[in-house]
Amino acid sequence: EALAGVLAARSPGDQVTVAEPSQIDVVLRRRRGALVICTEVPPGVSELAGAWVRLGADGGVAVSNIADVQAMARRDGLDAVLDAIDAAGESLHD
């Protein structure tokens, strides 16, 4: 929820929705092609999302649809997460 607040403040024109993992399929069926930020990538996310960013417990950040991206090593913490979100978002517009 804290990350959702940061994203909503950073990009007020974007719709930010917080969903429980058990509800992600329901949300994605209404908003196919959305960018999803999660700690695990269940089948529904890989099938319905336009792109995803996975936040690892070890601080690693993985991004879908972008070859060879395992972590945004040039930055740490929130900056790495925001870089990954930007990169995944750009892949939606390509």
Phi and psi in degrees as a GROMACS rama.xvg file:
@    title "Ramachandran Plot"
@    xaxis  label "Phi"
@    yaxis  label "Psi"
@TYPE xy
-64.4998  -42.6192  ALA-2
-63.7445  -39.4084  LEU-3
-59.755  -40.3059  ALA-4
-63.8321  -41.7572  GLY-5
-62.8386  -45.2105  VAL-6
-65.8664  -40.218  LEU-7
-64.6622  -39.2255  ALA-8
-71.4148  -35.6164  ALA-9
-73.1045  -35.5848  ARG-10
-134.412  75.1195  SER-11
-60.1525  -19.8557  PRO-12
-80.0039  -14.4371  GLY-13
-89.6555  145.684  ASP-14
-87.077  126.018  GLN-15
-113.984  124.961  VAL-16
-124.167  133.967  THR-17
-101.415  130.521  VAL-18
-136.518  145.865  ALA-19
-70.1543  149.616  GLU-20
-52.7585  -36.273  PRO-21
-70.1528  -15.3115  SER-22
-105.668  -1.10575  GLN-23
-62.0143  -37.4523  ILE-24
-61.8257  -41.523  ASP-25
-61.8485  -46.3606  VAL-26
-64.0017  -44.1593  VAL-27
-69.1553  -27.7604  LEU-28
-67.2085  -29.7313  ARG-29
-82.9376  -26.8043  ARG-30
-130.167  56.6844  ARG-31
-54.1372  142.64  ARG-32
84.0906  6.48761  GLY-33
-72.5362  159.24  ALA-34
-85.7954  127.124  LEU-35
-114.278  135.007  VAL-36
-114.134  122.713  ILE-37
-149.657  169.668  CYS-38
-98.9798  -17.2216  THR-39
-137.807  150.352  GLU-40
-110.736  90.2824  VAL-41
-72.7409  164.644  PRO-42
-52.4901  -39.7283  PRO-43
-59.4004  -37.0592  GLY-44
-68.1858  -47.4549  VAL-45
-66.6927  -25.2335  SER-46
-86.7234  -36.2894  GLU-47
-106.819  -25.0221  LEU-48
-77.7992  150.115  ALA-49
-74.342  -33.7138  GLY-50
-162.641  161.296  ALA-51
-141.998  156.327  TRP-52
-124.449  124.291  VAL-53
-104.774  126.591  ARG-54
-97.1894  115.347  LEU-55
-84.1665  153.005  GLY-56
-63.1402  -25.5624  ALA-57
-86.4337  4.42385  ASP-58
94.1005  -6.32115  GLY-59
-70.7942  152.389  GLY-60
-128.887  120.224  VAL-61
-110.998  146.495  ALA-62
-127.652  133.694  VAL-63
-73.5059  158.272  SER-64
62.1626  13.6119  ASN-65
-128.483  113.24  ILE-66
-61.4478  138.295  ALA-67
61.2623  24.1552  ASP-68
-100.031  113.881  VAL-69
-109.842  -35.7313  GLN-70
-155.574  151.429  ALA-71
-89.1175  77.1373  MET-72
-66.3566  -19.9032  ALA-73
-72.9548  -11.0133  ARG-74
-139.171  162.924  ARG-75
-120.506  162.038  ASP-76
58.4971  -135.348  GLY-77
-59.7955  -36.7402  LEU-78
-61.0702  -40.3383  ASP-79
-64.5632  -41.5888  ALA-80
-63.5479  -46.1635  VAL-81
-64.7801  -37.3855  LEU-82
-61.0581  -43.975  ASP-83
-64.6439  -40.8203  ALA-84
-63.7959  -42.714  ILE-85
-61.2429  -44.7846  ASP-86
-63.4904  -43.2576  ALA-87
-66.5852  -40.5525  ALA-88
-62.2244  -39.8758  GLY-89
-63.7373  -34.4427  GLU-90
-66.3468  -23.5824  SER-91
-72.2527  -25.2079  LEU-92
-97.8834  -2.11685  HIS-93
